[in-house]
Amino acid sequence: MSVPPFGNSKPDLKRVRGILGVLSKYRFGNTLMQLGFRRKLSPEFLLGGDLGKELDNTAPSRFRAALEELGTTYIKLGQVLSTRPDLVGMEIADELSRLQDDVPPVPFSEIKAVVEEELGSPLEELFQEFEEKSIASASIAQVHKARLMDGTEVAVKVQKRGIIDIIKQDVAIMRYLAQQADTRIRKVKYYNFPGIVDEFERTIRRELDFAQEARNIERFRTLFEGDEKVSAPEVYRDYSTSKVLTMEFIHGTKISELLESDEKISGKTIALVGTECYFKQIFMHGFFHADPHPGNIMVLPGNRLCFVDFGMTGHLEREFRDDLAELFIYTAKYDVKGIINQMVYMRMIDEDSDLEHFKYTLMDLLDQYYGAEIKDVGGMITEFSMPDVVSEHQLKLPRDFILLGRVLSMAEDLGRKLDPNFNGIEVAEPMIRKLLKGRLNPLRWRNYQVRYLFETEHLLKDLPQTINRILMRAEDGRIKMEIEHKELDEFSLHLEKITNRVALALIISSLIIGSSLIMQSDKGMPMPGIGFSTIGSIIFLVGAALAIGFSIAILRKFS
């Protein structure tokens, strides 16, 4: 059973004050006052100071420390934000990626109670052995080594009791704080804090659902079935629920441990295998492990890699992957025009935007990552997703595209730690070119055949009814047309000017014609010696002066 939406429960104001107190402790008091929380801060936190100094270059590390002190939910929030540099900026995202989720384990009695409650039997009837000491402990769950009745070694991931209620309450507080900031401070509306909280809720709910993680692992194993270089743990479904996940126990060494040890490893081989695996996940399968932390990848004998912790994954549709592959090739070749055309095609940027200005922004960005050749595609995508670039050019970047950039950046960084001469492009480009050639294969259209047949069947089935509805509405005079107008105000202004000129021309014509008729009559005080009507002559001169001025104005308009 998946974790249901948290809803909009009322926040605990005592806890709110505690959170504000922790943030103030790490010198964010002035920022909180700017956000309108002055009355909720204790007097000792209402310190003077300059807001600019408060948000200096130590702010990212202070923010990370505050999240660590606030505990489970806020550590997870920081980890999610570390994948969204488009929202928080690169510096903060890099700092948040260092968040540690290692916490003291809870008593074994609590773990035992959860396992027995979820699996419906006493622990002794389920497992031959179950070690009381945990082998890993995080804020949401902890892992214990065990042995099934048939002797199979397993790792059992158990969700801590009551953690969902804690997270639910903290998310309610986050939503309250986000709405306060969004309402009070006009400048932060761009960041859409309530939307960020909603996205975080979706992410944390998926991570709390161990049944979903089990499905992610099984999908990864299916995609790489038969691959002798990459694997993931086997899941034992009979011993797994939404709060208990029983997996194959992996006898390997985490990359993080290898990097810290003096043990000799083939870093170049491991980096190569990991890079090939990630680009296959992205461009071939459209399903990728979204947390390539060195602690989540284990090295097995023979330089085989085993990926663990599938709580966070990314998904890319087939058409988007194909378009992304083309964009990747243009980027690798520094083809600026090709990149822009491809982004317009992918609807990442509107063709009505200032593409010339965007071209120079793009060139400046490419120049930051090119030497003799480009090496850090993930870093470049991440820089490209920064708030100032997105806002300035009104880019429309899909969420998983941004996540992809961060994942590639982390994977490439790991590759460079393993091999100083690492260049992921050298591995990826031949693979991507092969995929692009496959797009020209006529047999490839078989993949779309079923979908096209269904769409055609739906069209043919609905067409008679659609035509009948249109004809009936036309007969009853009930057809409505919606016309999208652009620059209507400017058009109305031009129309008004034209109408005024026509009206003025008619008035001038009337004056001249009317005065001419009066002049030829014997009315209106004849002028001595000339005989023309005095009133008619005066009106004629006024009309003539207006006509001359009107003509000069028109001639100047076209000169």
PyMOL commands that set and color helices and strands:
alter all, ss='L'
color gray80, all
select helices_A, chain A and resi 13-25+29-34+38-40+43-45+51-54+59-70+72-81+85-88+90-96+108-119+123-126+163-184+186-191+193-208+210-223+237-239+255-260+267-285+294-296+318-332+336-345+355-369+377-384+387-393+399-418+424-438+442-476+488-520+534-558
alter helices_A, ss='H'
color red, helices_A
select strands_A, chain A and resi 127-130+136-137+141-148+153-159+230-231+244-248+253-254+287-289+297-300+304-307+313-315
alter strands_A, ss='S'
color yellow, strands_A
deselect
rebuild
show_as cartoon
